Amino acid sequence: MRQWIDLMKRLCAPVPLALAWVAGLLPLSAHASFLPPEMMDSAAMGLAWFIIVFVPIGVIVLFWMVHVLPEKIAHKRHHPQRDAIQVLCLLSLVFGGLLWPIAWLWAYVKPVTYKMAYGSDKHEDYFHELGAKAQAGELLEHELAHLREELDAIAAKGGLSAELKVLRRDLQAAQARPDVPDTASAMPANAGAKAGAA
């Protein structure tokens, strides 16, 4: 045991000398920053104002962008209940974000019971967009046939709004005229009369 103690003393003897030599190499005054002391105050003040003003604004903008994601997803997927999802997102702001996961899930749920009740699982704007494309002649024949089928299914359930009734009637009138070229076949009958009057 005595031998180990002697060995440790001999090994550790140069350590205090090395530490004293390193301490002698260090400068007498130390600075905590790479900036001169005069600039340190102005840099700290600028950083403080940035943190006080811009960081909360950035956090609020990021929170808002994440918070409206369910609404944007529902809009992109033409979810028939997207207005209710939007209201749930707004209510979630009041309740501290607790309702947000429900809105997120609701945006991804396929509305099967809604389709059973109303004949479609799409929002009404979806049909208006497709109707505008059909009137412009941008829909293929199978897409046009699918649009007619969906409108017929909604009509069978009695869920057509006034605008969708007009769209359905115009699509049926365009289908009844096979002599018209495909690009004009989807145009409503009253649009052709307006063009003839001009």
RAMOVEN-V8662 format. One line per field, one symbol per residue. burial: 1 if it has 16 or more other C-alpha atoms within 10 Angstrom, else 0. Layout:
burial->???
This chain:
burial->000000000000000000000000000000000000000000000000000000000000000000111111111011111101110111010000001100110110001000100111111101100111111011100001001101111110001100011011111111100000010011111000000000
